[in-house]
Amino acid sequence: MKMRAGLALVAGLGLVTGCGASGLETAAGTVEKKTSEAFLTTAESTWHSQVDGESNKNLGADARCYFVTGADSTKSLGNVACGPIRRLGTPEKQVWDVVRIEPTGGDKPGLQIPGNEPWKKSQVRPDSSNFWRPDGKKVAADADALAAPAAPPAQAGLTEVLDKSQTLQLQPATDKLVVPDGTVTLKGIATPETIGSDTDVRSPATGEKFVVAVFGVAPTVDPLTGDGAYDPAKPSPKTVATKWTVTVGSQQRPVEILPDAEGSATIPERTLIASVPKDTADVVLTAVNGPVTQTLSLTTGKRTSTNAAAYYRTGTMATLNKSIPTSQVKLGSDFRSKFSYSLGRAALTPWDPEAGWAPDGLAWVRVEVESSLDYSYIVYDKKWADPLLTATADGAPAGKPSVRNSLEAANQSEGTVVAIAVPATAKTVQLKAAPRMNFTANAISQGAVPRTGTAVYPTLTATATFN
């Protein structure tokens, strides 16, 4: 429709020029040519005083002011339009600044801009209208297509993370990085010519390009508890916050990828922007948590590290549901005990809140253990023997035991999670629980029989299968 309006303008200008000597027609009468010319000169001077000092604009070579009239007449539609002027961030064709005018009346009508009347900046040319000047100067045919000004350059080496959405043509990407204090999942990557919008749009610094990644963040969930794997309010000796950097060549640029610990733990969309030298082959997001370093290419959208592998497997939960009913152990005349326990669920994960990261190439099999104990605690002190669990993984002996692989180490008699290390690639893990409780008569039980001993309870086996 606006293209048709432009064509009508060209045809209409010939008609306007022929009757220009009669001046501008208004509701109060015709404003003489010299009066309308003088008014337009003043309006144009006022407009230039406002816009000439603006930055980030493209002012047309023949920018001037016009009366807005009917499509085929010199009848005023009550506005003056000045331009073309294309400001940074404005859409195509919004190149006219418009202000309302009104006739002054009297025997010889004049024109005025009402007091405190605001200029409407960056408007589209009104439909079914013409732009007319008493001196016959016409609007350039390509005025409405005036190009946008060049976006100002961003700071060299810019690296920032924004929560504000950006208008981007994204290449799909879905890989992620998982650390105890959060999971970062890509939504897409891009190398846009500019970033930002409206007056905030920026181009890369000289010799640089933008590399952009859009991602979401969420807590890393402990599969056994359903809670976040990392609770900043309950730190353990093994828990550390992840340090994030963007690697550009040999340069490490720190970034804040995860939200503030006191804020929302889940943000659906964040945008990482890095301005890097044009010849940079790859830009890498690096996460360092304790001894474990993980990497993700922001150029390909692919994870480039292979450690912490269990975080990226599916089917890492197994239901065991094996139990030993209450069994009694009596030794000598004084030691009496009743004990029952069960193995609930098992999860394969590279990190445990108490044991920390599994050794390189291994993962923790974390097993829920529920137990109930009744024994002669008045007479005897107890200590559970290590290890509670042993395992074979895909037929081979398991790896390094966890420091928390007994009921005693967990310091809880009713329920706990016991961990044991297995190869990170393990699919079938045979678990064997063999509870043994060492006991010793206390100082006030001089005649206790026996003085010391070990209560051995029934062994329980279970198989955990992972994909």
JOURHU-V839180 format. One record per backbone hydrogen bond with DSSP energy under -0.5 kcal/mol. CO is the residue of the C=O (numbers start at 1). NH is the residue of the N-H. Records with the same first field share a line. If there is no record, write none. Layout:
CO=NH ; NH
//
This chain:
1=5
2=6
3=7
4=8
5=9
6=10
7=11
8=12
9=13
10=14
11=14 ; 15
12=16
13=17
14=18
15=19
16=19
17=20
19=22
20=23
21=33
23=25
24=31
25=76
26=29
29=26
30=32
31=24
32=36
33=37
34=38
35=39
36=40
37=41
38=42
39=43
40=44
41=45
42=46
43=47
44=48
45=49
46=50
47=50 ; 51
48=52
51=54
56=88
58=60 ; 86
60=63
64=83
66=81
67=69 ; 132
68=77 ; 79
69=130
70=73
74=25 ; 76
75=70
78=101
79=68
80=99
81=66
82=97
83=64
84=60
85=87
86=58
87=90
91=94
93=95 ; 125
95=84 ; 85
96=98 ; 123
97=82
98=120
99=80
102=112
107=109
110=104
112=102 ; 114
114=117
119=121
120=98
123=95 ; 96
126=129
128=71
130=69 ; 132
132=67
133=136
140=143
142=145
143=146
144=93
152=203
155=158
158=275
160=273
162=271
166=168
168=170
170=172
171=189
175=186
177=184
179=182
182=179
183=185 ; 218
184=177
185=216
187=173
188=214
189=171
190=212
192=210
193=204
195=202
197=200
198=201
201=152
202=195
203=154
205=208
207=278
209=276
211=274
212=190
213=272
214=187 ; 188
215=270
216=185
217=267
218=183
219=221
220=229
221=223
222=226
227=222
230=232
231=234
232=235
236=239
242=244
243=288
244=255
245=247 ; 286
246=248 ; 253
247=249 ; 284
248=251
251=248 ; 253
252=254
253=246
255=244 ; 257
260=263
267=217
270=215
271=162 ; 273
272=213
273=160
274=211 ; 276
276=209
277=280
282=249
283=298 ; 299
284=247 ; 286
285=296
286=245
287=289 ; 294
288=243
289=292
291=293
292=289
294=287
295=304 ; 305
296=285
297=301
301=175
302=297
308=311
309=312
310=313
315=467
316=348
318=320 ; 346
322=343
324=341
327=339
329=337
331=334 ; 335
334=336
335=331
336=376
337=329
338=374
339=327
340=372
341=324
342=344 ; 370
343=322
344=320 ; 321
345=368
346=318
347=349 ; 366
349=364
350=358
352=356
356=352
359=362
361=424
363=422
364=349 ; 366
365=367 ; 420
366=347
367=418
368=344
369=416
370=342
372=340
374=338
375=377
376=379 ; 380
379=442
381=440
383=438
388=434
390=432
391=398
392=394 ; 430
393=396
396=393
400=421
403=405
404=419
405=387 ; 388 ; 389
406=410
407=411 ; 412
408=411
414=371
416=369
418=367
419=402
420=365
421=399
422=363
423=426
427=466
428=394 ; 430
429=431 ; 464
430=392
431=462
432=390 ; 434
433=460
435=457
436=385 ; 438
437=455
438=383
439=453
440=381
442=445
444=446
445=448
449=334 ; 335
451=441
453=439
454=456
455=437 ; 457
460=433
462=431
463=465
464=429
//
